[in-house]
Amino acid sequence: MKLKEKKMRGLSKKLKEYTNNLPPLTSYQKEALIGLPFGDLTIQKQTPNSDTRIKFEYTIHSSKYVHHLYDLFKERILTPPYTKDRIYTSGNLNTTWRFNTIADSELNFLYEIFF
């Protein structure tokens, strides 16, 4: 077994332990999540049987809102919000705030509602 594979397996085990120890979503968090898919987020699964993760992406002008959402779900987020620049073929620059949750069974209800 390669060293990188060992590190990845150890990381996966630690992430699984972390995820298993998370508290359930609050009713406030669930209500917020139900309305958010109509905004700038993506609900994802790696495979049909995997848990759900949520990718958040908002305009650079939404900094306060992004940090509010981050604070609301931070126990399920490993990396704080960061900015991403995209240059379109037209030459226009678009900067957005991004972050995503870990894959978590607590988020599967959202996938089931919309898919």
C-alpha positions in Angstrom: 0.0 0.0 0.0 1.3 3.4 -0.9 1.9 6.1 1.7 -0.6 8.4 0.1 -3.3 5.7 0.3 -2.6 5.1 4.0 -2.9 8.9 4.7 -6.2 9.0 2.7 -7.7 6.0 4.6 -6.7 7.6 7.9 -8.2 10.9 6.9 -11.4 9.2 5.8 -11.6 7.4 9.2 -11.2 10.6 11.1 -13.8 12.4 8.9 -16.2 9.5 9.5 -15.7 9.7 13.3 -16.1 13.5 13.2 -19.3 13.2 11.1 -20.8 10.5 13.4 -20.3 12.8 16.4 -22.1 15.8 14.9 -25.3 16.9 16.6 -28.5 16.6 14.5 -29.6 19.6 12.5 -31.8 22.0 14.4 -35.3 22.8 13.1 -34.0 26.3 12.2 -31.2 24.8 10.1 -33.6 22.5 8.3 -36.0 25.3 7.5 -33.1 27.5 6.2 -31.9 24.6 4.0 -35.3 24.0 2.4 -35.4 27.6 1.1 -31.7 27.9 0.1 -31.8 25.7 -3.1 -33.8 28.4 -4.7 -30.7 30.6 -4.3 -27.1 29.9 -5.1 -26.4 26.5 -3.7 -26.0 23.0 -5.1 -27.1 19.7 -3.5 -24.7 16.9 -4.4 -24.1 13.2 -3.9 -20.9 11.5 -5.1 -22.8 8.3 -5.8 -26.5 7.3 -5.4 -25.8 5.6 -2.1 -23.5 8.3 -0.6 -24.5 11.1 1.8 -25.4 14.6 0.7 -23.1 17.6 0.7 -24.1 21.2 -0.1 -22.1 23.6 -2.1 -22.7 27.3 -1.4 -21.8 30.0 -3.9 -22.8 33.7 -3.7 -21.7 37.0 -5.3 -18.9 38.9 -3.8 -21.4 41.5 -2.6 -23.0 39.0 -0.3 -20.2 38.8 2.2 -22.4 39.3 5.4 -24.9 36.7 4.2 -22.2 34.2 3.3 -20.7 34.5 6.7 -24.1 34.2 8.4 -24.7 30.9 6.5 -21.2 29.7 7.3 -21.9 30.4 11.0 -25.2 28.6 10.8 -23.7 25.4 9.4 -20.0 25.7 10.5 -20.0 22.4 12.4 -20.5 20.7 9.0 -17.9 22.8 7.1 -14.2 22.1 7.2 -13.0 25.1 5.2 -14.2 28.7 5.8 -15.7 30.7 2.9 -13.2 31.7 0.2 -13.4 33.8 -3.0 -13.1 32.4 -6.5 -12.5 34.5 -9.6 -13.8 33.4 -13.0 -13.1 35.2 -16.3 -15.8 34.6 -18.9 -15.0 34.3 -22.6 -16.4 37.9 -22.9 -13.6 39.0 -20.6 -15.9 39.8 -17.7 -14.6 39.0 -14.3 -16.9 37.4 -11.8 -15.8 36.9 -8.1 -17.9 34.7 -5.8 -17.8 33.5 -2.3 -17.7 29.7 -1.9 -17.8 26.9 0.7 -19.3 23.5 1.1 -20.4 21.1 3.8 -19.0 17.7 4.4 -21.1 14.8 3.1 -23.5 14.1 5.9 -26.5 11.8 6.3 -28.3 14.7 8.1 -28.5 16.5 4.8 -30.0 13.6 2.8 -33.5 14.8 3.5 -32.8 17.8 1.3 -31.6 15.7 -1.6 -34.8 13.6 -1.2 -37.0 16.7 -1.3 -35.5 18.1 -4.5 -34.5 15.0 -6.4 
